[in-house]
Amino acid sequence: MSEKGFVTYPREGDMLVPALLVASHKILQEDLSKPIEQLKNVATLPGIVGHSLAMPDIHWGYGFPIGGVAAFDLEHGVISPGGVGYDINCGVRLAVLDRKIEEKERERLVTALYEEIPSGVGRGSGKRGEISDRDYERLCIEGAKFSLEHGEAYPEDLEATESYGKIDGANLSHVSNEAKNRGRDQLGSIGSGNHFVEVGIVEEVFSEEIAKAWGIKKGMTSLLIHSGSRGFGHQICQDTLDKYMKKGYQKGLKDPQLVAAPFRSQDGQMYFASMAAAANFAFNNRQRILHRARKAFHKALGIAPKELRMIYDVCHNIAKIENHGGRDLLVHRKGATRAFGPGHPELASAFQKTGQPVIVPGDMGRASYLLAGLGHPLTFASCCHGAGRHLSRIQSMKKWGGKDPVAYMKSQGVIVKATSPRTICEEMPDAYKDVTTVIEAVEEARLAKAVVRLRPSLVIKG
């Protein structure tokens, strides 16, 4: 361990900067050899600044490790699709309700949520003509503002969304028809894998002052939404990887999966514009899911939509231009979140004194956390995005296949619905690290401060 909460891996071989891992002694007991190798490989990319970084939920990914963060000089650095990930702007949204869900209401609510919010591989609204070509382009350029204009958001929702729900520079002119068609009917759906809609309870408050500033108190109902840009972003990533490989951008790199183009090149700018469009699609997707969740709460329990109040929406899997230390940089966060501290000029007024809300989902059996960002300069004001996997999907399936995971979860006090029992088997609580261990590492390194812990109760899985 070097600076408290950090492990430094000095430059070696082709590394242009050192690598830095946020980790506690508990986390270092795991076998992290493969993702740490990826972390060191990222340090060889042209134009990288500071350190190649990884959060305590680090695990193996495509090119970059999941939990990876890297910042690049705008003039001499690169942009890497593998440093963003396939699910562009996968992210998490938190809303709260100032009352508990009673035991007799639980089945009614989870059924309404399941009926209202499409989930599963490839599933969307099923209404191909639901959105015109013009509106599709507008929502990909305008971000969450499009949702506001179409009655699916309140102004406060945008105030509580990272970057106000819009990444500048989006352009659809280089996005393939295949990508557009894959995403066309998927707005308002959670998708598959580890995506979810989860109702829980504010179980414990760690910072009364910050919780009060955000209007949160113990016993409130919480709603977490985890989804991204669906097939639209996935295809943009694949199309770009194919193009970059064909053009030979991977030559000379330690790992071909790190394939990257100079940011200022035409190919770099085309990917950035397409990625921004997918990010804005994802903001709209989570906003529409929240809109449908509000309808489900009203349908099942008679709760007025505005009573389900947004706390925040954070991005994972994104490359953004940010100013750090007086210098504009392209910050890649893959399985990591922004965690700006108090006083940051990009934050809405509600978060100026507290720092940015940081949402860290755990697993559907234990807990999730809401934190306040501290804007640590070593990590380019970044934090972790979740607990991180402990078992692969195949390992989890082998362990739980043939058993009744739904009955088991119910015995633990959690009602789960999904389109496939396989998804539930792959996403069982023991497939993930204990999120509390990850939060302890985050606090030790002073990336963010724990505000409240959320306990799950009802879960819709992709």
C-alpha positions as CSV (number, residue, x, y, z in Angstrom):
1,M,0.0,0.0,0.0
2,S,1.3,3.5,-0.8
3,E,-0.9,6.5,0.0
4,K,-3.7,5.4,2.3
5,G,-6.2,3.3,0.4
6,F,-4.1,3.1,-2.8
7,V,-1.7,0.6,-4.2
8,T,0.9,1.9,-6.7
9,Y,2.4,-0.2,-9.5
10,P,5.5,1.7,-10.8
11,R,6.2,2.2,-14.5
12,E,7.7,-0.8,-16.2
13,G,8.3,-1.8,-19.8
14,D,6.1,0.3,-22.1
15,M,4.1,1.9,-19.3
16,L,4.0,5.7,-19.8
17,V,2.6,6.4,-16.3
18,P,2.3,4.3,-13.1
19,A,-0.8,2.3,-12.3
20,L,-2.9,3.0,-9.2
21,L,-5.5,0.6,-7.6
22,V,-7.9,1.7,-4.9
23,A,-8.0,-1.2,-2.5
24,S,-8.1,-2.3,1.1
25,H,-6.1,-5.2,2.5
26,K,-9.3,-7.3,2.3
27,I,-9.7,-6.7,-1.5
28,L,-6.0,-7.5,-2.1
29,Q,-6.6,-11.0,-0.8
30,E,-8.5,-11.7,-4.1
31,D,-6.7,-12.9,-7.2
32,L,-6.5,-9.7,-9.2
33,S,-3.6,-10.7,-11.5
34,K,-5.6,-10.6,-14.7
35,P,-7.3,-7.2,-14.2
36,I,-4.1,-5.7,-12.8
37,E,-2.3,-6.8,-16.0
38,Q,-5.1,-4.9,-18.0
39,L,-4.6,-1.9,-15.7
40,K,-0.9,-1.8,-16.6
41,N,-1.6,-2.3,-20.3
42,V,-3.9,0.8,-20.2
43,A,-0.8,2.8,-18.9
44,T,0.8,2.2,-22.3
45,L,-1.8,4.1,-24.3
46,P,-0.6,7.4,-26.0
47,G,-1.3,10.6,-24.2
48,I,-2.4,9.1,-20.9
49,V,-2.1,11.5,-18.0
50,G,-1.4,11.0,-14.3
51,H,-2.1,7.3,-13.6
52,S,-3.9,4.3,-15.1
53,L,-6.5,3.8,-12.4
54,A,-8.8,1.1,-11.1
55,M,-11.5,1.2,-8.4
56,P,-12.0,-1.4,-5.6
57,D,-14.7,-3.3,-7.6
58,I,-12.1,-4.1,-10.3
59,H,-12.5,-7.2,-12.4
60,W,-11.6,-8.4,-15.9
61,G,-13.2,-6.6,-18.9
62,Y,-12.8,-6.0,-22.6
63,G,-9.5,-4.1,-23.0
64,F,-9.8,-1.9,-19.9
65,P,-10.6,-3.7,-16.6
66,I,-14.1,-3.0,-15.3
67,G,-13.6,-0.4,-12.7
68,G,-10.9,1.3,-14.9
69,V,-10.4,5.1,-15.2
70,A,-7.9,6.8,-17.5
71,A,-7.5,10.4,-18.6
72,F,-5.9,11.5,-21.8
73,D,-4.5,14.8,-23.2
74,L,-6.9,16.2,-25.8
75,E,-4.3,17.0,-28.4
76,H,-2.0,13.9,-28.1
77,G,-4.2,11.3,-26.5
78,V,-6.5,8.7,-27.7
79,I,-10.1,7.6,-27.3
80,S,-10.7,3.8,-26.8
81,P,-14.1,2.1,-27.2
82,G,-12.8,-0.6,-24.8
83,G,-12.2,2.1,-22.3
84,V,-15.9,3.0,-22.4
85,G,-17.4,-0.4,-22.8
86,Y,-20.2,-2.0,-24.9
87,D,-23.1,-0.6,-22.8
88,I,-22.4,3.1,-23.3
89,N,-23.7,5.2,-20.4
90,C,-24.8,2.2,-18.4
91,G,-25.8,4.0,-15.2
92,V,-27.9,4.0,-12.1
93,R,-30.8,6.3,-11.0
94,L,-32.1,6.6,-7.5
95,A,-35.5,8.0,-6.5
96,V,-37.2,7.9,-3.1
97,L,-40.7,7.9,-1.7
98,D,-41.5,9.3,1.8
99,R,-43.4,6.2,3.0
100,K,-42.8,2.5,3.5
101,I,-44.3,-0.2,1.3
102,E,-46.4,-2.4,3.5
103,E,-46.2,-6.2,3.3
104,K,-49.6,-6.5,1.8
105,E,-48.7,-4.1,-1.0
106,R,-45.5,-5.8,-2.1
107,E,-46.8,-8.4,-4.6
108,R,-49.1,-5.9,-6.1
109,L,-46.3,-3.4,-6.7
110,V,-43.8,-5.8,-8.0
111,T,-46.4,-7.2,-10.5
112,A,-47.2,-3.7,-11.7
113,L,-43.5,-2.8,-12.2
114,Y,-43.0,-6.1,-14.1
115,E,-46.0,-5.4,-16.3
116,E,-45.1,-1.7,-16.9
117,I,-41.3,-2.0,-17.5
118,P,-40.1,-4.3,-20.3
119,S,-37.1,-6.5,-19.5
120,G,-35.0,-9.3,-21.0
121,V,-32.7,-9.8,-24.0
122,G,-33.7,-7.7,-26.9
123,R,-37.0,-6.7,-25.3
124,G,-38.4,-3.2,-25.7
125,S,-41.8,-1.6,-25.9
126,G,-42.6,-3.7,-29.0
127,K,-43.9,-0.6,-30.7
128,R,-41.7,-0.1,-33.7
129,G,-43.6,3.0,-34.9
130,E,-43.6,4.6,-31.4
131,I,-41.0,7.2,-32.2
132,S,-40.3,9.0,-35.5
133,D,-36.9,9.3,-37.1
134,R,-36.9,13.0,-36.3
135,D,-37.7,12.4,-32.6
136,Y,-35.2,9.6,-32.4
137,E,-32.5,11.9,-33.7
138,R,-33.6,14.7,-31.3
139,L,-33.5,12.5,-28.2
140,C,-30.0,11.3,-29.1
141,I,-28.8,14.9,-29.4
142,E,-30.9,16.7,-26.7
143,G,-30.6,14.0,-24.0
144,A,-33.0,14.2,-21.1
145,K,-34.4,17.5,-22.2
146,F,-36.4,15.5,-24.8
147,S,-38.1,13.5,-22.0
148,L,-39.0,16.8,-20.3
149,E,-40.6,18.2,-23.4
150,H,-42.6,15.0,-23.9
151,G,-44.1,14.8,-20.4
152,E,-41.9,12.0,-19.1
153,A,-39.8,14.1,-16.7
154,Y,-40.0,16.9,-14.3
155,P,-37.5,19.8,-14.3
156,E,-36.1,18.5,-11.0
157,D,-35.3,15.2,-12.7
158,L,-32.8,17.0,-15.0
159,E,-31.3,18.9,-12.1
160,A,-30.6,15.6,-10.4
161,T,-29.0,14.0,-13.5
162,E,-25.3,14.0,-14.2
163,S,-24.4,16.7,-16.8
164,Y,-28.2,17.5,-16.7
165,G,-28.8,14.5,-18.8
166,K,-26.9,15.5,-21.9
167,I,-23.4,14.9,-23.4
168,D,-22.5,17.7,-25.9
169,G,-21.3,16.8,-29.4
170,A,-23.7,14.0,-30.2
171,N,-24.2,13.3,-33.9
172,L,-26.0,10.4,-35.6
173,S,-24.5,10.9,-39.1
174,H,-22.0,8.1,-38.6
175,V,-24.2,5.7,-36.7
176,S,-25.1,2.6,-38.6
177,N,-28.7,1.8,-39.5
178,E,-28.2,-1.5,-37.6
179,A,-27.4,0.4,-34.4
180,K,-30.4,2.7,-34.9
181,N,-32.8,-0.2,-35.6
182,R,-31.5,-2.2,-32.6
183,G,-32.3,0.7,-30.2
184,R,-35.5,2.0,-31.8
185,D,-38.0,0.1,-29.7
186,Q,-35.9,-0.3,-26.6
187,L,-36.4,3.0,-24.9
188,G,-37.9,2.4,-21.5
189,S,-36.6,-1.1,-21.0
190,I,-34.0,-2.5,-18.7
191,G,-32.4,-5.2,-20.9
192,S,-30.7,-8.3,-19.5
193,G,-27.8,-9.4,-17.4
194,N,-27.1,-7.3,-14.3
195,H,-29.6,-4.6,-15.2
196,F,-32.6,-4.2,-12.8
197,V,-35.3,-2.2,-11.2
198,E,-35.2,-2.5,-7.4
199,V,-37.4,-1.3,-4.6
200,G,-35.9,-1.1,-1.2
201,I,-35.8,0.8,2.1
202,V,-33.4,3.4,3.5
203,E,-32.0,1.1,6.2
204,E,-29.3,3.2,7.8
205,V,-28.2,6.8,7.7
206,F,-24.5,7.5,8.1
207,S,-24.5,11.3,7.5
208,E,-27.6,13.0,8.9
209,E,-26.5,16.4,7.6
210,I,-26.1,15.3,3.9
211,A,-29.1,13.0,4.0
212,K,-31.2,15.9,5.3
213,A,-29.9,18.2,2.6
214,W,-31.0,15.6,0.0
215,G,-34.4,15.0,1.7
216,I,-33.7,11.4,2.7
217,K,-34.5,9.8,6.0
218,K,-34.5,6.3,7.5
219,G,-37.5,4.2,6.6
220,M,-38.1,5.8,3.2
221,T,-38.7,3.6,0.2
222,S,-36.0,3.7,-2.4
223,L,-36.1,2.9,-6.1
224,L,-33.0,2.0,-8.0
225,I,-32.9,1.8,-11.8
226,H,-29.9,0.2,-13.6
227,S,-29.8,0.3,-17.4
228,G,-28.0,1.8,-20.3
229,S,-28.1,2.4,-24.1
230,R,-29.3,-1.1,-24.9
231,G,-28.6,-2.5,-28.4
232,F,-28.0,1.0,-29.7
233,G,-24.9,1.6,-27.7
234,H,-23.7,-2.0,-28.0
235,Q,-23.8,-1.8,-31.8
236,I,-22.0,1.6,-31.9
237,C,-19.2,0.0,-29.8
238,Q,-19.0,-3.1,-32.1
239,D,-19.1,-1.0,-35.3
240,T,-16.3,1.2,-34.0
241,L,-14.1,-1.7,-32.8
242,D,-14.5,-3.4,-36.2
243,K,-13.6,-0.1,-38.0
244,Y,-10.6,0.5,-35.8
245,M,-9.3,-3.0,-36.1
246,K,-9.7,-2.9,-39.9
247,K,-7.7,0.3,-40.0
248,G,-4.9,-1.1,-37.9
249,Y,-5.2,1.1,-34.9
250,Q,-4.4,-1.9,-32.6
251,K,-0.8,-2.2,-34.0
252,G,1.9,-1.8,-31.4
253,L,-0.5,-2.0,-28.5
254,K,0.0,-4.4,-25.6
255,D,-3.5,-5.8,-26.1
256,P,-5.5,-5.5,-29.3
257,Q,-8.7,-5.0,-27.3
258,L,-7.3,-1.6,-26.2
259,V,-7.6,-0.4,-29.9
260,A,-7.9,3.3,-29.9
261,A,-7.8,6.3,-32.3
262,P,-6.2,9.7,-31.7
263,F,-8.9,11.8,-30.1
264,R,-8.4,14.7,-32.6
265,S,-8.5,12.4,-35.6
266,Q,-11.6,12.1,-37.8
267,D,-12.1,8.5,-36.6
268,G,-11.7,9.6,-32.9
269,Q,-14.2,12.4,-33.3
270,M,-16.7,10.2,-35.1
271,Y,-16.7,7.7,-32.3
272,F,-17.0,10.5,-29.7
273,A,-20.0,11.9,-31.5
274,S,-21.7,8.5,-31.8
275,M,-20.9,7.6,-28.2
276,A,-22.4,10.9,-27.0
277,A,-25.6,10.0,-29.0
278,A,-25.7,6.6,-27.2
279,A,-25.1,8.3,-23.8
280,N,-28.1,10.6,-24.5
281,F,-30.2,7.7,-25.5
282,A,-29.3,6.0,-22.2
283,F,-30.3,9.1,-20.2
284,N,-33.7,9.0,-22.0
285,N,-34.0,5.3,-21.4
286,R,-33.5,5.6,-17.6
287,Q,-35.9,8.6,-17.6
288,R,-38.5,6.7,-19.4
289,I,-38.1,3.7,-17.0
290,L,-38.6,6.1,-14.1
291,H,-41.7,7.5,-15.8
292,R,-43.1,3.9,-16.2
293,A,-42.1,3.1,-12.6
294,R,-44.1,6.2,-11.4
295,K,-47.1,4.9,-13.4
296,A,-46.7,1.4,-11.7
297,F,-46.6,3.0,-8.2
298,H,-49.7,5.0,-9.1
299,K,-51.5,1.9,-10.6
300,A,-50.6,-0.4,-7.7
301,L,-50.7,1.9,-4.7
302,G,-52.4,5.2,-5.8
303,I,-49.2,7.2,-5.3
304,A,-49.0,10.4,-7.2
305,P,-46.1,10.3,-9.8
306,K,-44.3,13.4,-8.4
307,E,-44.1,11.7,-4.9
308,L,-41.4,9.4,-6.3
309,R,-38.6,12.0,-6.2
310,M,-35.3,11.8,-8.0
311,I,-32.1,11.9,-6.0
312,Y,-29.6,11.4,-8.7
313,D,-28.6,9.6,-11.9
314,V,-24.9,8.7,-12.5
315,C,-23.1,7.4,-15.6
316,H,-20.8,4.4,-15.9
317,N,-19.1,3.5,-19.2
318,I,-18.4,7.0,-20.6
319,A,-15.7,9.2,-22.0
320,K,-16.2,12.9,-21.0
321,I,-14.2,16.1,-21.4
322,E,-13.6,17.4,-18.0
323,N,-11.3,20.0,-16.4
324,H,-8.9,18.7,-13.8
325,G,-6.1,20.8,-12.4
326,G,-6.9,23.6,-14.8
327,R,-6.5,21.3,-17.8
328,D,-9.2,19.8,-20.1
329,L,-8.8,16.1,-20.4
330,L,-10.8,13.2,-21.9
331,V,-11.7,11.0,-18.9
332,H,-12.6,7.4,-19.6
333,R,-14.7,5.7,-16.9
334,K,-15.5,2.1,-17.5
335,G,-17.4,0.6,-14.6
336,A,-16.6,3.7,-12.6
337,T,-18.6,6.9,-11.7
338,R,-17.9,10.6,-11.5
339,A,-17.6,11.7,-7.9
340,F,-17.2,15.5,-7.9
341,G,-16.7,17.1,-4.5
342,P,-18.4,20.1,-2.9
343,G,-18.1,23.4,-4.8
344,H,-17.5,21.9,-8.2
345,P,-18.9,24.3,-10.8
346,E,-20.6,21.6,-12.9
347,L,-22.9,20.5,-10.0
348,A,-26.4,21.8,-9.6
349,S,-27.0,24.1,-6.6
350,A,-28.5,21.3,-4.5
351,F,-25.2,19.5,-4.5
352,Q,-22.8,22.5,-4.2
353,K,-22.3,22.1,-0.4
354,T,-22.5,18.3,-0.2
355,G,-20.7,17.1,-3.3
356,Q,-22.2,14.9,-6.0
357,P,-24.4,11.9,-5.0
358,V,-22.6,8.6,-5.9
359,I,-24.8,5.5,-6.2
360,V,-23.2,2.1,-5.6
361,P,-25.5,-0.9,-6.1
362,G,-24.5,-4.1,-4.3
363,D,-26.5,-7.2,-5.0
364,M,-30.2,-8.1,-4.7
365,G,-29.7,-9.8,-1.4
366,R,-27.6,-7.5,0.8
367,A,-27.4,-3.8,0.3
368,S,-26.6,-0.8,-1.9
369,Y,-25.1,2.5,-0.9
370,L,-25.5,6.2,-1.6
371,L,-22.4,8.3,-1.0
372,A,-21.3,11.9,-1.5
373,G,-18.3,12.5,-3.8
374,L,-15.2,14.1,-2.4
375,G,-13.5,14.9,-5.8
376,H,-10.2,13.1,-5.1
377,P,-7.6,14.6,-7.6
378,L,-5.6,11.3,-8.0
379,T,-8.7,9.6,-9.4
380,F,-9.9,12.5,-11.5
381,A,-12.8,12.7,-9.1
382,S,-13.9,9.1,-9.8
383,C,-15.4,6.4,-7.6
384,C,-16.5,2.8,-8.0
385,H,-19.8,1.8,-9.7
386,G,-20.8,-1.3,-7.8
387,A,-19.7,-4.4,-5.8
388,G,-17.9,-6.1,-8.7
389,R,-18.4,-9.8,-9.6
390,H,-17.0,-12.5,-7.4
391,L,-18.2,-15.4,-9.6
392,S,-18.5,-15.5,-13.3
393,R,-21.9,-15.9,-14.8
394,I,-21.0,-19.5,-15.8
395,Q,-19.8,-20.3,-12.2
396,S,-22.9,-18.8,-10.7
397,M,-25.1,-20.7,-13.1
398,K,-23.4,-24.0,-12.2
399,K,-23.9,-23.3,-8.5
400,W,-27.6,-22.3,-8.7
401,G,-28.8,-24.2,-11.8
402,G,-31.4,-26.8,-10.9
403,K,-32.3,-25.0,-7.7
404,D,-35.1,-22.6,-7.0
405,P,-33.5,-19.1,-6.7
406,V,-36.8,-17.3,-6.5
407,A,-37.9,-19.3,-3.5
408,Y,-34.5,-18.8,-1.9
409,M,-34.6,-15.1,-2.4
410,K,-38.2,-15.0,-1.0
411,S,-36.9,-16.8,2.1
412,Q,-34.4,-13.9,2.5
413,G,-37.2,-11.4,2.3
414,V,-36.8,-10.3,-1.4
415,I,-39.3,-10.9,-4.1
416,V,-37.7,-11.3,-7.5
417,K,-39.3,-11.4,-11.0
418,A,-37.4,-12.0,-14.3
419,T,-38.1,-13.1,-17.8
420,S,-35.7,-16.1,-17.3
421,P,-34.7,-18.1,-14.2
422,R,-31.2,-18.3,-15.7
423,T,-30.8,-14.5,-15.2
424,I,-31.6,-14.9,-11.6
425,C,-29.1,-17.8,-11.2
426,E,-26.4,-15.6,-12.8
427,E,-27.2,-12.7,-10.5
428,M,-27.5,-14.3,-7.1
429,P,-26.0,-12.3,-4.2
430,D,-23.0,-14.6,-3.8
431,A,-22.0,-13.9,-7.4
432,Y,-20.9,-10.5,-6.2
433,K,-18.3,-9.2,-3.7
434,D,-19.7,-7.8,-0.5
435,V,-20.4,-4.2,-1.4
436,T,-19.6,-3.1,2.2
437,T,-16.0,-4.1,1.7
438,V,-15.9,-2.0,-1.4
439,I,-17.4,1.0,0.4
440,E,-14.9,0.6,3.2
441,A,-12.1,0.9,0.6
442,V,-13.7,3.9,-1.0
443,E,-13.9,5.7,2.3
444,E,-10.4,4.8,3.3
445,A,-9.1,6.4,0.1
446,R,-11.4,9.4,0.6
447,L,-13.1,9.1,-2.8
448,A,-16.5,9.5,-1.3
449,K,-18.4,9.5,2.0
450,A,-21.2,7.1,2.8
451,V,-24.6,8.8,3.3
452,V,-27.1,6.0,3.5
453,R,-27.5,2.2,3.1
454,L,-30.4,0.8,1.1
455,R,-31.8,-2.7,1.7
456,P,-33.5,-4.5,-1.3
457,S,-37.1,-5.8,-1.1
458,L,-38.5,-6.1,-4.6
459,V,-36.4,-6.8,-7.7
460,I,-37.1,-6.9,-11.4
461,K,-34.2,-8.5,-13.3
462,G,-33.4,-8.3,-17.0
